[in-house]
Amino acid sequence: MTSAAQLLLSIFVSDLLPVFAIAGIGFVLARHAGVRVQPVSRLTFHALAPALVYNILATSTVGGAQAGRMALFYVLVALSAATMARIVAIPLRLDRRALSAFLLVVVCSNSGNYGLPVTLLAFGREALSFASIYFVSSSIFTYTGGVLLAASGKRSLRDALIGVSRIPAVYGAAAAALTLMVGAELPAAVMAPVRLLSEAAVPMMILVLGMQLERASWPERPNVVAAAVAVSLVLTPLVALGIAQIVGLEGAALKAGVLQTSMPTAVITTILAVEFDVVPEFVTSVVFVSTLLSPLTVTLMIAYLQGV
């Protein structure tokens, strides 16, 4: 085995295999133990994720300017991904609903259940702080732009903004920002449960990922699915490398940001697709295929970023 192959295998075993091992447990629980993903996902979304975001951001050394650059980085990456998806979709001759679904799966990446654990394993806690900012930014978009895309223009901006108000992680980020601005520290009796919930968040996110994949199916339109997966896993991360240079990301911020853009399609897109009847079979297929292929592309990206 060559040294390059050994490096890639080492990265996969240390950074990705633990994630898929835990996801496999979630898959088995959903398939054979009758565990329903909805209550587990709701618990993670409403209790664990906001605690994780608060704990990471409130105890991090990330400054306001650095956080702003990461948020700007996400916006530019999302706009670039949407533009590339629209161009790639032209020869596919998609109807309105299919085009909305295509844009949705390309722009919304799994920066939470998948991205945060992989970032932590690959680059440590400092990178996780930046990845959390990316995660919060992407969550805000998912519940605004993602909802509007899925609704194909049927829902108003007001409804989308109401959706943002229901994202617990946003409140966790806001509380962390307030804590840092006033220079206050929460009492130990308050921080202890927050820290415990935070530590439970990452493994629970991975379990949810595995449980949600249990419901996936093989694609009915392989060419369209392949095009969406190519934009998500290949083109978007490559463009993100250039955007990171433009906005001035360096070190842990650059590694965390670019790695987050390498993640497969977010599982929540399947929920939006079902809710708004936007070709849910296609969306589920993209989530399934992109997640299955992601170990290869993410491993290669981690290997590259280790040398940056």
C-alpha positions in Angstrom: 0.0 0.0 0.0 1.4 3.4 -1.0 1.9 6.2 1.6 -0.9 8.2 0.1 -3.3 5.3 0.4 -2.2 4.7 4.0 -2.8 8.4 4.8 -6.3 8.3 3.3 -7.1 5.0 5.2 -5.8 6.5 8.4 -8.0 9.6 8.0 -11.1 7.5 7.2 -10.5 5.2 10.2 -9.8 8.0 12.7 -12.2 10.7 11.5 -15.1 9.1 9.5 -15.4 5.5 10.6 -16.4 6.5 14.2 -19.2 8.6 12.7 -20.5 5.8 10.5 -20.2 3.3 13.3 -22.5 5.3 15.5 -24.8 6.0 12.5 -24.9 2.3 11.9 -26.2 1.8 15.4 -28.9 4.4 14.7 -29.8 2.6 11.5 -30.1 -0.8 13.4 -32.3 0.9 16.1 -34.7 2.2 13.5 -34.8 -0.9 11.4 -34.9 -3.7 14.1 -35.7 -2.1 17.5 -38.7 0.0 16.4 -37.1 3.3 17.6 -38.8 6.2 15.8 -36.6 8.9 14.5 -39.0 11.8 15.1 -38.9 12.0 18.9 -35.1 11.4 18.9 -34.6 14.1 16.3 -36.9 16.5 18.2 -35.0 15.9 21.4 -31.7 16.6 19.7 -33.0 19.6 17.9 -34.7 21.4 20.8 -32.5 20.5 23.8 -29.1 19.2 22.8 -28.2 21.4 19.7 -28.8 24.8 21.4 -26.8 23.6 24.4 -24.0 22.5 22.1 -24.0 25.8 20.2 -24.1 27.9 23.4 -21.3 25.9 25.2 -19.0 26.0 22.2 -19.5 29.7 21.3 -19.6 31.0 24.9 -16.3 29.2 25.8 -14.5 29.8 22.5 -11.9 32.4 21.6 -13.5 33.2 18.3 -13.8 37.0 17.9 -16.7 39.0 16.4 -14.7 39.7 13.2 -13.9 36.0 12.8 -17.5 35.0 13.3 -18.6 37.6 10.8 -16.2 36.3 8.2 -17.4 32.7 8.7 -21.1 33.8 8.3 -20.1 35.8 5.2 -18.3 32.7 3.9 -21.4 30.6 4.3 -23.6 33.1 2.4 -21.1 33.3 -0.5 -20.8 29.5 -0.6 -24.6 29.1 -0.6 -25.1 31.7 -3.4 -22.3 30.0 -5.4 -23.8 26.5 -4.9 -27.3 27.8 -6.0 -25.8 29.5 -9.1 -23.9 26.3 -10.1 -27.0 24.2 -9.5 -29.1 26.5 -11.7 -26.6 26.3 -14.5 -26.2 22.5 -14.3 -30.0 22.1 -14.2 -30.5 23.8 -17.6 -29.8 20.8 -19.8 -31.8 18.6 -17.5 -35.0 20.4 -18.4 -36.5 20.2 -15.0 -40.0 21.5 -14.2 -40.6 24.0 -11.5 -41.1 21.5 -8.7 -38.1 19.4 -9.7 -35.9 22.6 -10.1 -36.9 23.7 -6.6 -35.9 20.3 -5.2 -32.6 20.3 -7.2 -31.7 23.7 -5.7 -32.7 22.6 -2.2 -30.5 19.5 -2.1 -27.5 21.3 -3.4 -27.6 24.4 -1.1 -28.6 22.6 2.1 -25.7 20.5 3.4 -25.6 18.3 6.5 -23.4 20.7 8.6 -25.0 19.6 11.9 -25.5 15.8 12.3 -22.5 15.0 10.1 -20.4 18.1 9.8 -19.9 18.9 13.5 -18.7 15.5 14.6 -16.4 15.1 11.6 -14.9 18.5 12.2 -14.3 17.8 15.9 -12.6 14.5 15.1 -10.5 15.8 12.2 -9.4 19.3 13.5 -10.3 19.6 17.2 -12.3 22.0 19.4 -11.1 25.3 17.9 -12.3 24.2 14.5 -15.5 23.1 16.0 -16.2 26.6 17.2 -16.0 27.9 13.6 -18.0 24.9 12.3 -20.7 25.8 14.8 -21.0 29.3 13.4 -21.3 27.8 9.9 -24.0 25.4 11.3 -26.0 28.2 12.8 -25.8 30.3 9.6 -26.9 27.3 7.5 -29.7 26.5 9.9 -31.0 30.1 9.5 -30.9 29.7 5.7 -32.6 26.3 5.8 -35.6 27.7 7.6 -35.8 30.8 5.4 -34.4 30.2 1.9 -34.8 26.4 2.2 -38.5 26.8 3.1 -39.0 29.3 0.3 -37.3 26.9 -2.2 -39.4 24.0 -1.0 -42.6 26.0 -1.1 -41.9 27.0 -4.7 -43.0 30.5 -3.9 -46.2 29.5 -2.2 -45.1 30.6 1.2 -44.3 34.2 2.2 -41.1 35.6 3.6 -43.0 36.3 6.8 -43.7 32.6 7.2 -40.1 31.8 6.6 -38.9 34.3 9.2 -41.4 32.7 11.7 -39.6 29.4 10.9 -36.3 31.0 12.0 -37.8 32.0 15.3 -38.4 28.3 16.0 -34.8 27.3 15.6 -33.5 26.6 19.2 -29.8 26.7 18.0 -30.3 30.4 17.0 -31.3 31.2 20.6 -28.2 29.3 21.8 -26.0 31.4 19.6 -27.7 34.6 20.7 -27.4 33.7 24.3 -23.7 33.0 23.8 -23.2 36.3 22.0 -24.9 38.1 24.9 -22.8 36.3 27.5 -19.6 37.3 25.7 -20.7 40.9 25.2 -21.5 41.6 28.8 -18.5 39.5 30.0 -20.7 37.5 32.4 -20.3 33.9 33.4 -23.2 31.6 34.2 -23.2 30.0 37.6 -21.7 26.5 37.8 -25.2 25.2 38.7 -26.4 26.4 35.3 -23.3 25.6 33.2 -23.1 22.0 34.5 -26.4 20.9 32.8 -25.6 22.9 29.7 -22.2 21.2 29.4 -23.7 17.8 30.0 -26.4 18.4 27.3 -23.7 19.7 25.0 -21.6 16.6 25.4 -24.6 14.4 24.5 -25.4 16.4 21.4 -22.7 15.1 18.9 -23.4 11.3 19.4 -27.1 11.9 19.3 -26.8 13.9 16.1 -25.0 10.9 14.5 -27.6 8.5 15.8 -30.3 10.6 14.1 -28.3 10.6 10.9 -28.3 6.8 10.8 -32.0 6.5 11.8 -32.9 8.9 9.0 -30.9 7.0 6.4 -32.8 3.9 7.2 -35.8 5.4 5.4 -33.8 6.2 2.2 -34.3 4.4 -1.2 -32.3 4.0 -4.4 -32.9 6.8 -7.0 -35.5 6.7 -9.8 -33.7 9.4 -11.8 -30.0 8.5 -11.5 -28.8 11.2 -14.0 -30.4 14.0 -12.1 -29.4 12.6 -8.7 -25.8 12.2 -10.0 -25.7 15.9 -11.2 -27.0 17.1 -7.8 -24.5 15.0 -5.9 -21.6 16.2 -8.1 -22.4 19.8 -7.4 -22.8 19.1 -3.7 -19.7 17.0 -3.0 -17.3 18.1 -5.7 -18.0 21.6 -7.2 -19.1 23.4 -4.1 -16.1 22.4 -1.9 -13.7 23.4 -4.8 -15.3 26.8 -5.1 -15.4 27.2 -1.3 -11.6 27.0 -1.3 -11.4 30.1 -3.4 -14.1 31.9 -1.4 -12.2 31.1 1.9 -9.2 33.0 0.5 -11.4 35.9 -0.6 -13.0 36.4 2.8 -9.7 35.9 4.7 -10.3 32.6 6.5 -7.1 31.1 7.9 -6.0 28.2 10.0 -8.8 26.4 11.9 -11.4 28.7 10.4 -10.4 27.8 6.9 -10.3 24.0 7.7 -13.7 24.1 9.4 -15.4 26.2 6.9 -14.2 24.3 3.8 -14.8 20.9 5.5 -18.4 21.9 6.2 -19.0 22.7 2.6 -17.9 19.1 1.7 -20.8 17.6 3.6 -23.6 15.6 1.9 -27.1 16.9 1.5 -28.9 17.7 4.8 -31.5 15.1 5.9 -33.9 17.9 6.8 -34.4 18.5 3.1 -36.5 15.3 3.0 -38.8 16.8 5.6 -39.2 20.0 3.7 -39.8 18.0 0.4 -42.5 15.9 2.0 -44.1 19.0 3.7 -44.3 20.9 0.4 -44.6 18.0 -2.0 -41.5 18.9 -3.9 -40.4 15.5 -5.4 -39.6 13.9 -2.1 -38.4 10.6 -3.7 -35.7 12.6 -5.6 -34.7 14.5 -2.5 -34.4 11.4 -0.4 -32.4 9.7 -3.1 -29.9 12.6 -3.2 -29.5 12.5 0.6 -28.9 8.7 0.5 -26.4 8.7 -2.4 -24.5 11.8 -1.3 -24.1 10.4 2.2 -22.9 7.0 0.9 -20.3 8.6 -1.3 -19.2 11.3 1.1 -16.6 9.2 2.9 -14.5 9.2 -0.2 -14.8 12.9 -1.0 -14.6 14.1 2.7 -11.6 11.9 3.3 -9.8 13.5 0.4 -10.7 17.0 1.5 -9.5 16.3 5.1 -6.2 15.0 3.7 -5.8 18.2 1.6 -6.8 20.5 4.5 -4.3 18.8 6.8 -1.5 20.2 4.6 -2.9 23.8 4.4 
